[in-house]
Amino acid sequence: MSSLRGSRTQKVKRPIYTRKGPLEVPSPSEKDWSKADEEDYGFNDLDQEQDCLPQPYRMINKLVNLLVDRSWEIIEEREASREDKLSQIQPTIYSPLVEIKLSTMPNCIAISQDYMFIGGARGFSIYHLYNAKRICAWEKLKVDVTSIWATDLGSEILIATVDEMGIIRLFYFHKEVLFLIKTINEADDASKQTTCVKMEVSHGGDFAAFLLQGSGDVWLDVYKLPKESWLKEVEHPLNTVNLKKKTKPPQLNSTDHIAADHLEMDVNAVFKGDAKLSHPVYIMKIKPPKPVTGTTFKSPLEVFAKIEDCCGLGSGQNHFIKDSQWEQQAAIFHASYKKYLDGEWEEEPLSVATFHFLLPSCVFAMPAEVKSSSGAACILGVHWTGSHNFFLYSLHRTLKDKVDPEGVWPCAAPIVASALSSSCSYLVLACEDGVLTLWDLAEGFPLGVVALPDGCFCQSIHFLNYFLVHKRRNVYPEGQVKSKMKCVVLCTDASLHLVTANGTKGPTISVLVERPVKHLNETICAVAPVPALPGMLLIFSWNGSVRLMDVAKSEILCAFAPPRSYHLAVPWKPVFVVSLHHPCFLLRGDHPDEIECTSNAKKIRNSIFYFNFEAYPLLEEISGNCTIPQSDLTDNKAFSETLPLEKRCEHFLQKRFEKVKKNTMRDQEHWARLQKYSLILQREGFMK
């Protein structure tokens, strides 16, 4: 007797070669067969044919097959990546010279002079850079310090901190004594509290600007810092304190582990919270530019009469366009792009400002009565999100003066990024369309305009100290170099580019790192120039690697990594700082226990690793011989073009004189040789 399964199988099975529909003669070529008929043919063996699985087993079978296929693809990708890494030349990896162990999580780091400033829970601490000895601490907050800045004021240091609530505090560090100057934006009423979005201190510490946000508005507050008064005010009370004269602590030369929080504080390190220092002077408040609307002017003469002393000329605020014309243009735009404009729109974020303190230059038109000390900032350059204009505001004003820009630099597209060199001599403006405008502020002319490759858009700009390649070595030329600049541009697609400008010849651009396609974990997330090493750049990647690149050769020299027990918990946002005056950098390393065991915070190990470039064999020679005298570069054409006209003429005349002298000596030797030969010929009777 046949079973139920057998009867169902007989109903399901088809002949070995069957076809639905009328019989047709297929075309002689397989390419001409219809793909829609493939499912009509069966080539199954009757003995090996299986029953179709019922639901939900068919779905489970598909999911299992999909999981197996996807797992196999991942295995193949990892195997290909492993083989690719094995085929690549791995750079030398250097370990940190010193490990500084902390009991709290360091959120931010700063370096100035011979000190390092570490912000964390409830405040910040100050350590010696050489021996990691904690000399002072300020821990009076209920929240963490998230950002810290340290500005060199000569023998003193200005410290600015921002906590989790966005409150700014200014400190003054003088002879290892800490003074609290002022809390900038703290309010008694929590509903009126403002938060700091960004801050900047001028070169030399004469001015400070804070971008604040609150009650749905954003604005820029600018202060003048009385640093001369601070020095006078702190010297008098310090005379009563018996401070020992300290020698410079020896630099660490071997790997060491220091528990910084357990070291005894210096007995002379004092926090003077009760000392009253002069407060910064509030000079102006800058708001985002108003949206352009219709005009009420009746004639172009009224428009020009509105502009006083050409202030604000080019901002687009003063125009002769009526409201009806704006409405007509808006109607045409909406009608043309209706299918793209229909739908839900997200609320536009508040405009954010990027600002720079600029030194006196012939580019800026300053009033004749304004006198600025040499080296002090005189202009504040500002550009806002979505704005085409770079506004220039004079810093020589009071709060009663009307806040209008003294100058406007319009661009063809909205400005998305900008950067000012450490010497305040060069400025780069990057627009939304990928075009970079390079300015030589010291000499007062634009170095040129250059465009990034198609599809590349600027994310950040980083200036390099100008260097030359002399005898296959990167060197800094001795003395000041004019109208020469180099910077690296990190794009949004993680590609890296080098931009070089040379006077009036026009800038050039070259690719340092291509956009990653195969290995996305090698995507660049941050870069930092190394001033102690000419032409060197630190590159931080998503996979937590820290590599040192030679920009001139576009190759990786070496890599840096913390011990195996540590890693970068947030590799796409590393916490690090590179010293501007010392050959070192600091990097925060996170222990796995910080994520796995958050209940017992005392056992968690938080460390900051100290890397000294001079301690590694490969970089010791580069760091030690990085400056070359001008006399050794007279034959270098690239360097001679950067010298002043007088020096270039002097070198040219000196070369010509040496050449003429050499030719004269050669002619004299040739004439003496001819006379000698003529005497020999006369003696032998060949000549009379």
C-alpha positions as CSV (number, residue, x, y, z in Angstrom):
1,M,0.0,0.0,0.0
2,S,1.4,3.4,-1.0
3,S,1.9,5.9,1.8
4,L,0.6,9.4,1.8
5,R,4.0,10.8,1.2
6,G,4.4,8.6,-1.9
7,S,1.2,9.8,-3.3
8,R,2.1,13.4,-2.7
9,T,5.5,12.9,-4.3
10,Q,4.0,11.5,-7.4
11,K,1.8,14.5,-7.7
12,V,4.7,16.9,-7.2
13,K,7.3,15.2,-9.5
14,R,7.6,16.2,-13.1
15,P,9.3,14.4,-16.0
16,I,13.0,14.9,-16.5
17,Y,12.4,17.2,-19.4
18,T,9.0,18.8,-19.5
19,R,7.7,22.2,-20.7
20,K,4.6,24.1,-20.1
21,G,2.7,25.5,-23.0
22,P,2.9,24.7,-26.7
23,L,5.9,23.0,-28.1
24,E,8.3,25.3,-29.9
25,V,11.6,24.8,-31.7
26,P,14.4,26.6,-29.7
27,S,16.8,28.9,-31.5
28,P,20.1,27.4,-32.4
29,S,22.1,29.7,-30.1
30,E,21.9,29.7,-26.3
31,K,22.3,33.4,-26.2
32,D,18.9,33.9,-27.9
33,W,17.0,31.8,-25.4
34,S,14.5,33.7,-23.3
35,K,15.5,34.0,-19.6
36,A,11.9,34.0,-18.6
37,D,11.6,30.4,-19.8
38,E,14.4,29.1,-17.6
39,E,12.0,28.2,-14.8
40,D,9.8,26.2,-17.2
41,Y,12.5,23.6,-17.7
42,G,13.5,21.0,-15.1
43,F,16.7,18.8,-15.2
44,N,16.1,17.1,-11.9
45,D,16.8,13.4,-11.3
46,L,13.6,11.7,-10.3
47,D,15.4,9.5,-7.8
48,Q,17.2,12.5,-6.1
49,E,14.3,15.0,-6.2
50,Q,13.3,16.2,-2.7
51,D,10.0,17.5,-1.4
52,C,9.5,21.2,-0.9
53,L,9.7,22.2,2.7
54,P,6.6,23.6,4.3
55,Q,6.5,26.9,6.1
56,P,8.1,28.1,8.3
57,Y,10.9,25.8,7.5
58,R,11.5,27.2,4.0
59,M,12.0,30.7,5.6
60,I,14.4,29.2,8.2
61,N,16.3,27.4,5.4
62,K,16.7,30.7,3.5
63,L,17.9,32.6,6.6
64,V,20.4,29.9,7.3
65,N,21.7,29.9,3.8
66,L,21.9,33.7,3.8
67,L,23.8,33.6,7.1
68,V,26.3,31.1,5.8
69,D,26.9,33.0,2.6
70,R,27.4,36.3,4.5
71,S,29.8,34.6,6.9
72,W,31.8,33.2,4.0
73,E,32.0,36.7,2.4
74,I,33.3,38.2,5.7
75,I,35.9,35.4,6.0
76,E,37.1,36.0,2.5
77,E,37.3,39.8,3.2
78,R,39.3,39.3,6.4
79,E,41.6,36.8,4.7
80,A,42.2,39.2,1.8
81,S,42.9,42.0,4.3
82,R,45.3,39.8,6.2
83,E,47.2,38.8,3.1
84,D,47.3,42.5,2.0
85,K,48.8,43.5,5.4
86,L,51.4,40.7,5.3
87,S,52.4,41.9,1.8
88,Q,52.9,45.5,3.0
89,I,56.0,46.7,4.7
90,Q,55.1,47.3,8.3
91,P,56.6,50.5,9.9
92,T,58.7,50.3,13.1
93,I,56.4,50.7,16.1
94,Y,57.8,52.7,19.1
95,S,56.5,52.4,22.6
96,P,56.0,55.4,24.9
97,L,58.9,56.7,26.9
98,V,56.8,57.4,30.0
99,E,53.4,56.3,31.3
100,I,51.7,58.7,33.6
101,K,49.0,56.9,35.7
102,L,46.0,58.9,36.9
103,S,43.1,58.1,39.2
104,T,40.6,60.0,37.1
105,M,39.8,59.9,33.4
106,P,41.7,62.7,31.5
107,N,39.3,64.5,29.2
108,C,41.7,67.0,27.7
109,I,45.4,67.9,27.6
110,A,47.4,71.1,26.9
111,I,51.1,71.9,26.8
112,S,52.7,75.3,27.4
113,Q,56.4,76.0,28.3
114,D,57.6,73.1,30.5
115,Y,54.1,72.2,31.9
116,M,51.2,70.0,30.9
117,F,47.6,70.7,31.9
118,I,45.2,67.8,32.3
119,G,41.5,68.4,32.6
120,G,39.3,65.8,34.2
121,A,36.7,65.2,36.9
122,R,36.0,68.2,39.1
123,G,38.8,70.4,37.7
124,F,42.3,70.2,36.3
125,S,45.9,69.5,37.4
126,I,49.3,70.9,36.4
127,Y,52.3,68.7,35.9
128,H,55.9,69.1,35.0
129,L,56.5,68.0,31.5
130,Y,59.9,66.3,32.2
131,N,59.3,64.3,35.4
132,A,55.4,64.2,35.5
133,K,55.4,65.7,39.0
134,R,52.1,67.3,39.9
135,I,52.7,70.8,41.2
136,C,49.2,72.2,41.4
137,A,45.6,71.2,41.2
138,W,42.2,73.0,41.0
139,E,39.3,70.6,41.8
140,K,36.3,72.6,43.0
141,L,33.7,71.7,40.4
142,K,30.9,69.2,40.5
143,V,31.2,68.5,36.7
144,D,34.1,67.5,34.5
145,V,36.4,69.9,32.5
146,T,35.9,69.0,28.9
147,S,38.3,71.5,27.2
148,I,41.5,73.3,28.3
149,W,43.7,75.8,26.6
150,A,47.1,77.1,27.7
151,T,48.6,80.3,26.1
152,D,52.2,81.4,26.7
153,L,52.4,85.0,27.9
154,G,56.2,85.0,28.2
155,S,57.1,83.9,31.7
156,E,53.4,83.4,32.6
157,I,50.7,81.2,31.3
158,L,47.0,82.0,30.7
159,I,44.8,78.9,31.2
160,A,41.2,78.7,30.0
161,T,38.9,75.8,30.9
162,V,35.4,74.9,29.7
163,D,33.3,72.4,31.8
164,E,30.4,70.2,30.9
165,M,27.9,73.0,31.5
166,G,29.8,75.2,29.0
167,I,31.1,77.6,31.6
168,I,34.5,79.3,30.9
169,R,37.0,80.1,33.6
170,L,40.3,82.0,33.2
171,F,43.4,81.2,35.3
172,Y,46.8,82.9,35.6
173,F,49.8,80.7,36.3
174,H,52.9,82.6,37.5
175,K,56.0,81.0,39.1
176,E,54.1,77.8,39.8
177,V,51.3,79.7,41.6
178,L,47.8,79.5,40.2
179,F,45.3,82.4,40.3
180,L,41.6,82.4,39.4
181,I,40.9,85.5,37.2
182,K,37.2,85.3,36.4
183,T,34.3,83.0,35.5
184,I,33.1,84.5,32.1
185,N,29.6,83.2,31.6
186,E,28.3,81.8,34.8
187,A,24.7,82.9,35.7
188,D,22.8,82.8,38.9
189,D,19.6,81.9,37.1
190,A,19.8,78.5,35.4
191,S,17.3,79.6,32.7
192,K,19.7,82.4,31.6
193,Q,22.8,80.2,31.6
194,T,24.8,80.4,28.3
195,T,27.2,77.8,27.0
196,C,30.6,78.2,25.3
197,V,30.7,76.6,21.9
198,K,34.2,77.8,20.9
199,M,37.0,80.1,22.1
200,E,40.2,81.6,20.9
201,V,43.0,83.6,22.5
202,S,45.2,85.9,20.4
203,H,48.9,85.3,19.8
204,G,50.6,86.9,22.8
205,G,47.4,86.9,25.0
206,D,46.2,90.5,24.4
207,F,42.6,89.5,23.4
208,A,40.2,86.6,23.8
209,A,36.9,85.8,22.0
210,F,34.2,83.4,23.2
211,L,31.4,82.0,21.0
212,L,28.3,81.7,23.3
213,Q,24.9,80.1,22.8
214,G,21.7,80.6,24.8
215,S,18.0,81.2,24.5
216,G,18.1,80.1,20.8
217,D,20.7,82.7,19.9
218,V,24.4,82.7,19.2
219,W,26.9,85.5,19.4
220,L,30.6,86.3,19.8
221,D,31.9,88.1,22.9
222,V,35.4,89.8,22.6
223,Y,37.5,90.8,25.6
224,K,40.8,92.7,26.0
225,L,43.1,91.0,28.5
226,P,45.0,93.2,30.9
227,K,48.1,91.0,31.1
228,E,50.4,93.9,32.1
229,S,48.2,94.5,35.1
230,W,48.1,90.9,36.1
231,L,51.9,90.8,36.2
232,K,52.0,93.8,38.6
233,E,49.2,92.4,40.7
234,V,50.8,89.0,41.3
235,E,54.3,90.2,41.9
236,H,53.5,92.0,45.1
237,P,51.9,89.1,47.1
238,L,54.5,86.7,45.8
239,N,57.3,88.7,47.4
240,T,56.1,87.6,50.9
241,V,56.2,83.9,49.9
242,N,59.6,82.2,50.1
243,L,59.8,80.6,46.8
244,K,62.9,78.5,46.1
245,K,64.7,78.9,42.8
246,K,64.3,75.7,40.9
247,T,66.5,74.2,38.3
248,K,65.1,72.6,35.2
249,P,64.3,68.9,36.0
250,P,66.2,66.3,34.0
251,Q,64.5,64.9,31.0
252,L,63.4,61.3,31.1
253,N,65.4,59.1,28.8
254,S,64.0,55.6,29.6
255,T,60.6,54.0,29.8
256,D,59.1,54.6,33.2
257,H,55.7,54.3,34.9
258,I,54.8,57.1,37.2
259,A,51.8,57.3,39.4
260,A,51.4,61.1,39.1
261,D,48.6,61.4,41.6
262,H,50.6,59.7,44.4
263,L,53.6,62.0,44.1
264,E,54.0,64.7,46.7
265,M,53.0,68.1,45.6
266,D,55.6,70.8,45.6
267,V,55.3,72.7,48.9
268,N,55.7,76.0,47.0
269,A,52.8,75.2,44.6
270,V,50.0,77.5,45.9
271,F,46.5,78.2,44.7
272,K,45.6,81.8,45.3
273,G,41.8,81.7,45.0
274,D,41.4,84.8,47.1
275,A,43.7,87.0,45.1
276,K,41.9,89.6,43.1
277,L,43.2,90.2,39.6
278,S,41.9,92.7,37.1
279,H,39.0,91.3,35.0
280,P,39.1,91.2,31.2
281,V,37.6,94.3,29.5
282,Y,34.5,93.6,27.4
283,I,34.9,95.5,24.1
284,M,32.2,94.2,21.7
285,K,29.5,91.7,20.9
286,I,29.2,90.3,17.4
287,K,26.0,88.7,16.1
288,P,25.5,86.6,12.9
289,P,24.7,88.6,9.8
290,K,21.1,89.3,9.2
291,P,19.3,87.5,6.3
292,V,19.2,89.7,3.2
293,T,15.7,91.1,2.7
294,G,14.1,93.7,0.5
295,T,15.3,97.3,0.6
296,T,13.5,100.5,1.4
297,F,15.8,102.7,-0.5
298,K,14.4,104.7,-3.4
299,S,17.7,105.4,-5.3
300,P,21.2,104.1,-5.5
301,L,22.5,107.3,-3.9
302,E,20.6,106.4,-0.7
303,V,22.4,103.1,-0.7
304,F,25.9,104.6,-0.8
305,A,24.9,107.3,1.7
306,K,24.1,104.5,4.2
307,I,27.6,103.2,4.0
308,E,29.9,105.1,6.3
309,D,33.6,105.1,5.5
310,C,33.1,102.0,3.3
311,C,32.4,99.9,6.5
312,G,30.5,96.8,5.5
313,L,30.9,97.3,1.8
314,G,30.6,93.9,0.1
315,S,28.5,92.3,2.9
316,G,25.3,92.3,0.7
317,Q,23.3,94.1,3.4
318,N,23.1,97.4,1.6
319,H,21.5,96.9,-1.9
320,F,18.7,98.2,-4.2
321,I,16.6,95.0,-4.6
322,K,12.9,95.4,-3.8
323,D,10.7,92.9,-1.8
324,S,8.7,92.2,-4.9
325,Q,11.9,91.1,-6.8
326,W,12.8,88.7,-3.9
327,E,9.3,87.2,-4.0
328,Q,9.4,86.8,-7.7
329,Q,12.7,85.0,-7.7
330,A,11.6,82.8,-4.8
331,A,8.4,81.8,-6.7
332,I,10.5,80.9,-9.8
333,F,12.9,78.9,-7.7
334,H,10.1,76.9,-5.9
335,A,8.3,76.2,-9.2
336,S,11.5,74.9,-10.8
337,Y,12.5,72.6,-7.9
338,K,9.1,71.8,-6.5
339,K,9.7,68.0,-6.5
340,Y,12.9,68.4,-4.5
341,L,11.4,71.0,-2.0
342,D,8.2,69.1,-1.1
343,G,8.4,67.1,2.1
344,E,9.5,67.6,5.6
345,W,12.4,69.9,6.3
346,E,14.6,69.7,9.3
347,E,15.1,72.8,11.5
348,E,18.3,74.6,10.5
349,P,21.0,74.5,13.2
350,L,22.3,77.7,14.7
351,S,25.0,79.5,12.8
352,V,28.5,78.9,14.2
353,A,31.4,81.3,13.8
354,T,35.0,80.6,13.1
355,F,37.3,83.5,14.1
356,H,41.0,84.4,14.0
357,F,43.1,87.2,15.6
358,L,45.1,88.9,12.9
359,L,48.3,91.0,13.2
360,P,48.7,94.5,11.6
361,S,49.2,94.3,7.9
362,C,48.9,96.5,4.8
363,V,45.9,94.3,3.8
364,F,43.7,95.9,6.5
365,A,42.8,99.6,6.3
366,M,43.4,100.8,9.9
367,P,42.6,104.4,11.0
368,A,45.7,106.6,11.2
369,E,45.0,107.5,14.9
370,V,45.1,103.9,15.9
371,K,48.5,102.8,17.2
372,S,49.1,99.1,17.8
373,S,52.1,97.6,19.6
374,S,54.2,95.3,17.5
375,G,53.2,91.7,17.8
376,A,49.7,92.5,19.2
377,A,46.5,91.6,17.3
378,C,44.5,94.4,15.8
379,I,41.9,92.7,13.6
380,L,39.4,89.9,14.4
381,G,38.4,87.9,11.3
382,V,35.1,86.1,11.4
383,H,33.0,83.9,9.1
384,W,29.7,82.3,9.9
385,T,28.2,79.0,8.8
386,G,26.6,79.3,5.4
387,S,28.0,82.8,4.8
388,H,30.1,83.8,1.8
389,N,31.8,86.7,3.6
390,F,34.9,86.9,5.8
391,F,34.3,89.9,8.1
392,L,37.1,92.0,9.6
393,Y,36.5,93.8,12.9
394,S,38.9,96.3,14.5
395,L,39.9,95.4,18.1
396,H,40.7,99.0,19.0
397,R,37.2,100.0,20.1
398,T,35.1,100.3,23.3
399,L,31.7,98.9,24.2
400,K,30.1,102.2,23.3
401,D,31.3,102.1,19.7
402,K,29.0,100.7,17.0
403,V,29.9,97.2,16.0
404,D,30.3,97.3,12.2
405,P,32.9,95.4,10.2
406,E,35.8,97.5,8.9
407,G,36.2,95.3,5.9
408,V,34.5,92.4,4.1
409,W,36.1,89.7,1.9
410,P,33.4,88.2,-0.2
411,C,33.9,84.7,-1.6
412,A,32.1,82.9,-4.5
413,A,30.8,80.1,-2.2
414,P,30.0,79.7,1.5
415,I,33.2,79.4,3.6
416,V,33.3,76.0,5.4
417,A,36.8,76.1,7.0
418,S,39.7,78.5,7.6
419,A,43.1,78.4,9.2
420,L,45.7,80.9,10.4
421,S,49.4,80.0,10.6
422,S,51.2,80.0,14.0
423,S,53.2,83.1,12.9
424,C,49.9,84.8,11.9
425,S,51.5,85.5,8.4
426,Y,49.3,83.2,6.3
427,L,45.5,82.7,6.0
428,V,43.6,80.0,4.1
429,L,39.9,80.2,3.4
430,A,38.2,77.0,2.1
431,C,34.8,77.3,0.4
432,E,32.0,74.8,0.0
433,D,32.9,74.1,-3.6
434,G,36.4,72.8,-2.7
435,V,38.3,76.0,-3.7
436,L,41.0,77.3,-1.4
437,T,42.1,80.9,-1.3
438,L,45.6,81.5,0.1
439,W,46.6,84.9,1.6
440,D,50.0,86.3,2.6
441,L,49.0,88.7,5.3
442,A,52.6,89.8,6.1
443,E,53.3,91.0,2.6
444,G,49.8,92.0,1.8
445,F,48.8,90.0,-1.3
446,P,47.0,86.7,-2.2
447,L,49.3,83.8,-2.9
448,G,46.7,82.3,-5.2
449,V,43.6,80.1,-5.6
450,V,43.7,76.3,-5.9
451,A,40.9,73.7,-6.2
452,L,40.7,70.3,-4.5
453,P,40.1,67.3,-6.8
454,D,36.5,66.5,-7.8
455,G,34.5,65.1,-5.0
456,C,36.9,66.3,-2.3
457,F,35.7,68.9,0.2
458,C,37.7,70.5,3.0
459,Q,37.3,69.2,6.5
460,S,40.3,70.8,8.3
461,I,43.5,72.7,7.4
462,H,46.8,72.4,9.2
463,F,49.9,74.6,8.5
464,L,53.4,73.2,8.4
465,N,56.5,75.2,9.3
466,Y,58.1,75.9,5.9
467,F,60.9,73.4,5.2
468,L,63.2,72.5,2.3
469,V,64.6,69.2,1.0
470,H,68.4,69.6,1.1
471,K,70.6,66.7,0.2
472,R,67.6,64.3,0.7
473,R,66.9,65.7,4.1
474,N,64.0,67.9,5.4
475,V,65.5,71.0,7.0
476,Y,64.3,74.3,8.3
477,P,66.1,77.3,6.7
478,E,67.6,79.6,9.2
479,G,66.0,83.0,9.5
480,Q,62.6,84.2,8.3
481,V,61.1,82.9,5.0
482,K,58.8,85.2,3.1
483,S,55.9,84.4,0.8
484,K,56.4,80.7,1.2
485,M,53.9,78.4,2.8
486,K,52.9,74.7,3.1
487,C,49.8,73.2,4.6
488,V,47.9,69.9,4.6
489,V,44.2,69.6,3.9
490,L,42.1,66.8,5.3
491,C,39.0,66.2,3.2
492,T,35.6,64.8,4.2
493,D,36.4,61.6,2.3
494,A,39.5,61.0,4.5
495,S,41.9,61.9,1.7
496,L,44.9,64.0,2.5
497,H,46.5,66.7,0.3
498,L,49.5,68.9,0.4
499,V,49.2,72.6,-0.7
500,T,52.3,74.6,-1.5
501,A,52.5,78.3,-2.4
502,N,55.6,80.1,-3.7
503,G,55.2,83.8,-4.1
504,T,53.5,84.8,-7.3
505,K,54.1,81.5,-9.1
506,G,50.7,80.1,-8.0
507,P,49.9,77.3,-5.5
508,T,50.2,73.6,-6.3
509,I,48.4,70.7,-4.8
510,S,49.4,67.0,-4.5
511,V,47.8,63.9,-2.9
512,L,49.5,62.5,0.2
513,V,46.9,59.8,1.0
514,E,44.2,58.5,-1.3
515,R,40.6,57.9,-0.1
516,P,40.5,54.4,1.5
517,V,38.4,52.0,-0.5
518,K,39.4,48.5,0.6
519,H,40.5,49.0,4.2
520,L,38.0,51.4,5.7
521,N,39.5,50.9,9.2
522,E,42.5,52.9,8.0
523,T,40.4,56.0,7.4
524,I,42.1,59.1,8.7
525,C,40.3,60.9,11.5
526,A,42.8,63.5,12.7
527,V,46.2,64.9,11.7
528,A,48.7,67.0,13.6
529,P,52.0,68.7,12.3
530,V,55.1,68.1,14.3
531,P,57.1,71.4,14.6
532,A,60.1,69.7,16.0
533,L,60.5,67.5,12.9
534,P,60.6,69.3,9.6
535,G,58.0,68.0,7.1
536,M,56.6,65.4,9.5
537,L,52.9,64.8,10.2
538,L,51.1,62.6,12.8
539,I,48.2,60.7,11.3
540,F,45.5,59.1,13.5
541,S,43.3,56.4,12.0
542,W,40.0,54.7,12.9
543,N,41.8,51.5,13.8
544,G,43.7,53.3,16.6
545,S,47.0,53.5,14.8
546,V,49.3,56.6,15.2
547,R,51.8,57.0,12.3
548,L,54.4,59.5,11.4
549,M,54.5,60.6,7.7
550,D,57.2,62.3,5.8
551,V,55.2,64.8,3.7
552,A,58.1,65.4,1.2
553,K,58.2,61.7,0.3
554,S,54.6,60.8,1.1
555,E,55.7,57.7,3.1
556,I,55.3,56.4,6.6
557,L,58.5,56.5,8.7
558,C,57.3,54.9,11.9
559,A,54.3,54.3,14.2
560,F,53.6,54.9,17.9
561,A,51.4,52.7,20.1
562,P,50.7,52.3,23.8
563,P,51.4,49.0,25.6
564,R,49.2,46.0,24.6
565,S,47.1,46.3,27.7
566,Y,45.9,49.8,26.5
567,H,44.0,51.0,23.5
568,L,42.2,54.0,22.2
569,A,38.6,53.7,23.4
570,V,37.4,56.3,20.9
571,P,40.0,56.0,18.0
572,W,38.0,58.3,15.7
573,K,38.3,61.1,18.3
574,P,41.7,60.6,20.0
575,V,42.8,62.8,23.0
576,F,46.3,64.0,22.2
577,V,48.5,67.2,22.1
578,V,51.7,67.9,20.2
579,S,54.2,70.3,21.8
580,L,55.0,73.4,19.8
581,H,58.5,73.9,21.4
582,H,59.5,70.4,22.6
583,P,60.1,67.3,20.5
584,C,57.3,65.3,22.1
585,F,53.5,64.6,22.2
586,L,51.1,63.2,24.7
587,L,48.4,60.5,24.0
588,R,45.7,59.2,26.2
589,G,45.5,55.5,26.5
590,D,42.4,53.7,27.8
591,H,42.4,50.4,29.7
592,P,39.7,47.8,28.8
593,D,38.6,47.8,32.4
594,E,37.3,51.3,31.9
595,I,34.5,49.8,29.8
596,E,34.0,46.5,31.4
597,C,34.3,47.5,35.0
598,T,32.7,50.9,35.6
599,S,31.4,50.0,39.1
600,N,34.8,50.0,40.8
601,A,36.4,53.2,39.6
602,K,39.3,53.1,41.9
603,K,40.8,50.0,40.1
604,I,40.5,51.6,36.7
605,R,43.8,52.6,35.2
606,N,43.9,55.9,33.3
607,S,47.1,56.8,31.7
608,I,48.7,59.4,29.5
609,F,51.7,58.3,27.5
610,Y,54.7,60.5,26.8
611,F,56.4,60.1,23.4
612,N,59.8,61.8,22.9
613,F,61.0,61.9,19.3
614,E,64.6,62.4,20.4
615,A,64.5,59.0,22.2
616,Y,64.0,56.9,19.1
617,P,66.9,56.0,16.9
618,L,65.1,56.7,13.6
619,L,64.1,60.2,14.6
620,E,67.0,61.3,16.8
621,E,69.1,62.6,13.9
622,I,66.2,64.4,12.2
623,S,65.3,66.2,15.4
624,G,68.9,67.1,16.2
625,N,70.0,68.6,12.8
626,C,66.8,70.2,11.5
627,T,68.0,73.8,10.9
628,I,70.5,74.7,8.3
629,P,72.3,78.1,7.8
630,Q,71.5,80.3,4.9
631,S,75.1,80.1,3.7
632,D,74.6,76.4,3.0
633,L,71.5,77.2,0.9
634,T,72.9,79.8,-1.5
635,D,72.8,77.3,-4.4
636,N,69.3,76.2,-3.5
637,K,67.0,77.9,-6.0
638,A,63.9,77.4,-4.0
639,F,65.3,79.1,-1.0
640,S,67.0,82.0,-2.9
641,E,63.6,83.1,-4.2
642,T,62.3,83.6,-0.6
643,L,65.1,86.0,0.3
644,P,64.6,89.8,0.2
645,L,65.6,91.6,-3.0
646,E,68.8,93.0,-1.4
647,K,70.0,89.6,-0.3
648,R,69.2,88.1,-3.7
649,C,71.1,90.8,-5.5
650,E,74.0,90.4,-3.1
651,H,74.2,86.6,-3.7
652,F,73.9,87.2,-7.5
653,L,76.8,89.7,-7.5
654,Q,78.8,87.4,-5.3
655,K,78.3,84.5,-7.6
656,R,79.2,86.6,-10.7
657,F,82.3,87.9,-9.0
658,E,83.4,84.3,-8.0
659,K,82.7,83.2,-11.6
660,V,84.7,86.1,-13.2
661,K,87.6,85.5,-10.7
662,K,87.6,81.8,-11.5
663,N,87.6,82.5,-15.3
664,T,90.4,85.1,-14.8
665,M,92.6,82.6,-12.9
666,R,91.9,80.0,-15.6
667,D,92.9,82.5,-18.3
668,Q,96.1,83.4,-16.5
669,E,97.0,79.7,-16.1
670,H,96.3,79.2,-19.8
671,W,98.5,82.2,-20.8
672,A,101.3,81.0,-18.6
673,R,101.1,77.6,-20.2
674,L,101.2,79.1,-23.7
675,Q,104.3,81.2,-22.8
676,K,106.0,78.1,-21.5
677,Y,105.3,76.1,-24.7
678,S,106.5,79.0,-26.8
679,L,109.9,79.1,-25.0
680,I,110.3,75.4,-25.5
681,L,109.6,75.7,-29.2
682,Q,112.0,78.6,-29.6
683,R,114.7,76.6,-27.8
684,E,114.3,73.7,-30.1
685,G,114.4,75.9,-33.1
686,F,110.9,75.6,-34.3
687,M,110.1,79.2,-33.7
688,K,112.2,82.4,-34.2
